[in-house]
């Protein structure tokens, strides 16, 4: 039959609780017709770029009470991606359109666009902006940086901002936005190469390798002798504990991610929450998806600054769908340098 | 010499880190002239009621970087009290005036009123309101309840409110204000007598004795099958950990106190902060002293409702300055029933 092709898929084998391993996923393959069924309202896309994001780990748990359901074992992993419409039964998406949003870890995905969680939108190709940036700088991670910095915190010019996992998909933009805002910005990351990027490529005021610091409290006291006004927390754990001791009065903590979490069922304790009271600290968890009405404003703000070369962005691009499990797992040991993307196909 | 009297004092012996013990304090006595020195701007008061508040423990540490300095070992403990002016070199305070604010744990105190932290104000005696309420319902603890509920959280009618240490100086008012606001309110406390008070005297919708619950998470799931919108946290520790698992989306936690904290230098861990992100929880520490511009509004709001018998208040009144150390220490085991006050003298 014409238009039937092989569709490789990365599937979750079974639910997990701890840190993801490559063996938690496997490759499968099945035939797929390059057709969107009539009357389905769906459209079929060819996936180009897939995003590896730490939050996806939460969907690998057998936990159904969260804002988003868990993955279905045996089915392709879901994640944000950039894709090209191949066939469509949806008048809003036409063959040839580029889209970003929730898709599958596979070559081709039939998308029903039936939930706001999927954050589907058409991309206007732009010669100045790589398509893949729509899962990074201009996608969910970039918007997370924007929302966390401006909606959850309210940094003032001259304030002291600390970002953990600072060279990651979210952190690199947090730091650059805070710098453009007139803040003093220090980032932490896990290698000397990343520290170098933070200082010399992303323009952070300073940066350090947390793996070289035996005492994180002492490290933060060295980098922030005046204390921290805004902590953009991507990691949780020991760094959060140390930051709590170094916050300034009325400090703000945007709780964005806890990539250091070893286990949901037996999480490590945070010991310094008593600091919240005398320092009147606000600590707030957030999801970018609550602020989608701000997305157009974000897109314009960041695209413009990117084109003016006031913002840079680094991707860690893996080639081939089959590299996805290792790339995803690498997020939790910090193997990636910059935003982790999988290139499944180039247009 | 005329006007020289014995002045008994409760002094801190030395700095501590763990839970206060009676032996950390001792009684002393010295002579005092019942005079405010000319040119000092000070006034001399006779202390009537002294307040035992858990926050005072923080001033027993050798830690100088907080919002308020530590106590001075060998000097009388400082705390909120109600007192009567005996002699004055300050035109704003005249002999015979009743005041509330920061005073000493002693019979007589010379007050310099040189810091906003002392929260000194004149009290208009009112036949309908016991003087001692100015260190409880109408003083710092009451104002803490008001600020935490209305300024830190923003409860809506019909929302689910949980209060820990609910029969304490702060908790009893939090619950009653939340009820008047149209919320569903459950409190936790540490004895069946207190649970009875919460349900039958303070009008909480429900209450439980945390000491009888082997699994606090399960207890909260039983009392809040729909989850918690607002948690007014007076205790920290295991109850905070369990509450984190039971918050609703966009829940708010006012972090008011951590009376369960066993040690500042080796605090127990909180394990469920990862809940902050998917549930978008805001957790905020606060001090009532940041909101003093709201004090007149609070005083009017609560006095009025008290006089209309829409609010009740329970004090645990100890007689005699010498009972202060045991009464203070009792706060940390929940020995007190209601607001702990020491009566030093009755007018």
Interface residues (C-beta under 8 A of the other chain):
Chain A: X58 X66 X67 X236 X240 X249 X255 X256 X257 X258 X261 X264 X266 X267 X268 X269 X270 X271 X272 X273 X274 X275 X276 X277 X278 X279 X280 X281 X282 X283 X284 X285 X286 X287 X290
Chain B: X58 X66 X67 X236 X240 X249 X255 X256 X257 X258 X261 X264 X266 X267 X268 X269 X270 X271 X272 X273 X274 X275 X276 X277 X278 X279 X280 X281 X282 X283 X284 X285 X286 X287 X290
